[in-house]
Amino acid sequence: MCKTKALLVVSFGTSFPETREKTIGAIEDDLAAAFPDRRFYRAWTSGVIRRKLKSATGETIDSVAEALARMAAGGMRDVLVQPTHMIAGEEYEKLCQELMQDKAMFSSVAVGTPLMAEEEDVAAVAKLLPALCPQVGREDMAVWMGHGSGALRMPVYEMLNEQLQNSGFDNHAVGTVEFAPGFEDVLRRVKKRRPHRVVLSPLMVVAGDHAVNDMAGDGPDSWKSRLRAEGVDVACVLKGLGEYAAVRALYTVRAGKARVL
Ligand code: CO
């Protein structure tokens, strides 16, 4: 019997091939393996990045609308959509709107949530983070750079900070590159704690442009440079969260609990 059930994995996208394979690619592989009865499809939401990839390598990746049309044309009837987004921000809202608009093309469309959409998700991630950086000792500090969003119904990053403090991981600090809490907030925490060393890691699925440049870049505005300018010893981990199997497993859990639209 030919398949009429599909799995669509939706990512923002990245123009950094190295991290793509280890993060977005690995999440796609894990999800495809978890749902073997579904035909696998991929979409990236960033038009800028899809165009960049196309001109750099010739590879074409579907937008969400294109992937939905492709699935319908391929005879897919039952669609499970799982985003690789971190938070239920603007990108996720847009995705849900688009699926609502086009759901009549299928008999069923279900969508899973991002990594941290509910309070219990944030708690699960706060519990996970310290285990992802065993090289950070008690005298050191782990600083996590998230992306951030201006449109969150839940203050995810503040909640992460709070959860980490409350569970005894007061040598962890979370900030975001685009929104609040920002670098100043992180710096305040670092100054208070006076660690031997700060280990900077992206709190993002991919270690792409923000991680390579805004976090670990040699320019004066990167978090690494700004911390060093304060006399802090800094090491950078250029590893997107998608590289960790424990994080990828959470996406499979989200997909298993997808809500039918
Ligand atoms: Co950005």
Residues whose N, C-alpha, C, O or C-beta is under 5 A from the ligand:
A	BS01	CO	none
